[in-house]
Amino acid sequence: MFEKLRNSWELVKASARVLDADKELLIFPLISGILTLLVSLTFFIPLVISGFVDNALFGNAQVTGLFVLFVFYLVQYTAIFFMNTALVGAALIRLRGGDPTFKDGLQIAFARFGAVVGYALIAATVGVVLKLASQRNRGLGRWIVSLLGLAWNLATFLVVPVLATENVGPIEAIKRSTALLKRTWGEQIVGNVGLGVVFSLAGVLITLAVIPLALIGFQFPQPGWFLVPLIIAYLLLLVLLSLLQSTLSGIYTAALYQYATTHEPGPFFDPEIVHNAFLPTQRNVSL
């Protein structure tokens, strides 16, 4: 376990080196975040009017509300998966020795747009089914639904790089991702937990630093002149942390796919670390 933790952390650090070489990769999650916000604002009023928001609180969502929720998931997932495909596609170009541009990533995503929408359609259906099942279950049943959601997330973790590089449809991409899971499940879990822990800790430290400054600001005769810029700076730092985490997660996903399929580490990764990361499970997988 500790060896997997070390290997995964080395892969995360190598992903950071990829980002250092291609800082424009940050643009993809930035656009994704903006699109996500716009889609959420666009669908908020229809969800309220349809009664889904109120009924969801009492576990009695109506058909109209579920339909609006499905469309919301479909549009939201399409935007997210599209930008993630662009990010991962560009990252794979760098991992394979190229020098990607923002345009390169977009071209990859547009070339696979149909498959991306197809996958978003499947993910939206799964999302609505899990949401409905969660509302209709309590206790152990809801816990089982949560486990099913976790299993879905793990099985589809490598769908985006498959869509970005392989000329397959969404169903075949899910099958490929599930097969590759057998090679990378340890690195998936540990690496993403590692990323989450690092950025959560950074967020906590920033918050702890801001709190005493805010308390000092309240002592000023006109605290607004101090608190408003402080709050803006705090929010901007949190946004930056989120962008960094999303970008590194995309690069990390690309790296896992690259090594699981080609065993070629590229210029940013230690070949021995990569070899050790995947050696224990290679014998059980036939691609």
N, C-alpha and C positions, 0 to 999 in steps of 0.2 A: 504493500500500500504506500509506504513512504517512498519507494522507488518510483511508483507511478506519479506521486505528488511532485517529486523532483523533476521527472521528465516533462510533466505537463507544465510546470512553472517555467522550465527552459523554453518550451514551445511558445508560451505566452510572451516571454521576454524577446524571443526572436520575432514574434508578430509585431512587437513594438518597434523593432529595428526596421521592419518593412514599412511601417507607418512613418518612421523618421526619413526614409528614402522617398516616400510618396505621400507627402502631407495633404495633397489634394484629395486623398481618399476620404478625408473628413467631410467633404462636400456631400457625399452620398447620404450618410445618416442625417446631415443637416436638412437636406431637402426632404428626406423621409419623415423627419420630425415635423416639418412645416406642413407637409401633405396630410399627415395624421391629424394634426390639430385642425386643419381646415375641414377635413372629412367629419371629424367629431362635432365641430360646431354646426356643420350643415345638417347632420342627422339628429342633433339633440332635440330640436323643435318637433320634427315628425315623430320621434320616439315618445315625446311627452303627449302630443295630440293623440297618438294611437292608443295611449293608455298603458303602454308597455312598462314605463318607468314606475308608475304607481302600482300596477298589478304585480310587477316583479318583486316588489317589497313584500307582498303577501303570498307569493308563490302561485299566482293565478294569471299568468300572461295570456293575452288573447292572440288569436291567429294573426290579426293585422299587425300586432306588435311584434310577433315572431318573424313575420315576413319583412318588416322594416329592419329588424335586427339582422336578419340574414343578408339583406342588401347592404347594410352598414358594414358587416363583416367582409362581404365580398369586395366592396370598394376599398375598404381599409387595407385588407390583406393584399389586394392587387398592387396598391401603392407601395406597401412595405416590401413585398416580395420583389417587385420590379427594381426598386432601389438597392435591395440587398443583392439581387442578381448582378447589377452593375458593379457594386462594390466588390463582391467575391470574384467576378470575372476579371476586373482590373487587378485585384490582388494576385490572382493566379498567373496573370501575365508577368508580374514582377517576380513571383516565385520561380517562374520558368526562364528567368534571365532577361525578360523584356523590360521596356520602360513605358508603362501605360500612361495614358492621359485620361482626363475626365470623359472626353468624347469616346474613347475606346470602351469604357465601361458602359456608357449609354448604348453604344452600337450593339454590344453583346446582349443587353437587356431587351432592346427592341427586336433583335433577331429571334428571341425566345419568348416574345410577348404572348403568343397564343398559349404556350405551355404554362407560362406564369399565371395567366388568367384561369386556366384549367385547374391548376393547383390551388389557387385562391378559392375557386368554387368548391373544391373538395374540403379545404380547410374551413370555409365558412359553414358548410353543412355539418362538419364535425363540431364546430364551435357552438352552433345552435342546439344540436342534439345534446352535447354535454351540459349546456346552460339549462335546457329544459329538464334533463335528468337530475341536475343538481337541485333545481327548484322543487322537484317532486319527491325528493328523498331527504331523509334526516339521519343524523347519527352515522351509523356504519355505512349506510347506502351512499351518503354524500362523500364519505371518506373513500369509498370504492370508486366513485366517479372522479375524484381528484387523482387517484392512482391511474385511472384510464387516461386522463388528460396528460399526466406526466409521461406515461408510456408512449402516447402519441407524439409528444414533443421530442422524446429521445429518438423514436423511430424515424422521424422526419428531419432530424437535425442536419443531415447532409443533402437534403433535397435541393436546396438552392445551388450549391456547386455542381450537382449533377445536371440541373437544368441549364446552368451557365456553360457547361462544357460538352455535354453529351446530347446528341440529337434524339431525345426520347420525349415521350409525353409525360404528363403529370403522374399517371398511375405507375408507369415503369420507373419513374424517378423515385417514387415512394418505395418501390420494391428494392431499387438499388441502394437507397439510403438505409433501408432496414438491413440489407446484407452487409453493408459497410459498418453498420453499428456493431457487428460482432468483432470487428477489428478495433474500433475506436471508442467503445462505450466507456472504458475507464478514463481515457483522456478527455472525452466529452464532459463527463460529470466533474472530474477533478479540475480540469482547466477552467470550465465556466464557473464553478464554485470559487476557484481562485480569483478569477476576474471580479466576480461579485463581491468577494470579501475585501479585496484591495480597494475597489471604488466605494464600497459602503463605508469602509474605515476612513477613506479620504473625505467623504461627505460628513461623517460624524466629526472629524477633526476641524473641518471648516466651520461647522455649526458651533462647536465648542469655542472656537476663536471669535465668532461673531457675537455670541451671547453677551460676554462681558463688555464688548465694545458698544453694544446696544444699550446696556445698562448705564454705561458712562454717558452715552448720548442723551438719555432721558434727564440727565442732570443739567443740561444746557438750558439757557433761557428760551431758546427757540430750537427744540430738538429736531424738528423736521429737516433743517438744513444739514444735519449730520446723519439722521436715520434714513432718509430717502436714498441718498447715494450709497449708504451702507447696504440697504436692502437690495438695491439694483445690482451692486457688485456681488452680493451673496448669490442672487438668482443666476447671474451670468456665470459664476463659477460652477454652480450646480449643472447648468446647461452644458458647459464645457466638459465637465466630468462625464455627463451622459453621452455626449458625442464621442469622447475618447473610448468609453466602454463599448459603445455600439460598433465603432470602427475596429477596435481590437478584436471584438467578438467575430466580426465578419472575416477579418484576416485569419484569425485562428481557425475558423470553419474551413476556409480555403486551404490552410496548411494541413489540417487533418485529412481532407479529401485528397490533396496532392500526395501525401505520404502513404495513405491507405491504398492508392491505386497505382502509383509509379515507383515508390520507394526511393525517389530522387529528392534529397533534402533541399537542393538549391543553395544559393550563396549566403543565406541568412541563418541557416540552421546547422547545428553540429551533427554530422552524420551519425556519430555514435549514440547521441541522445535519441535521435529519431529511430535508429535501429532498435534500441532497447525499449522504446515506447511501444512498438508494435510487435516485437518478437514473440511475446507469450501467446498471442491469439492467432498468429498467421497460419498455423498448421490446420486450424479448423475452418478456414474460409476458402472457398474456391470461387474466383471471379471469372 
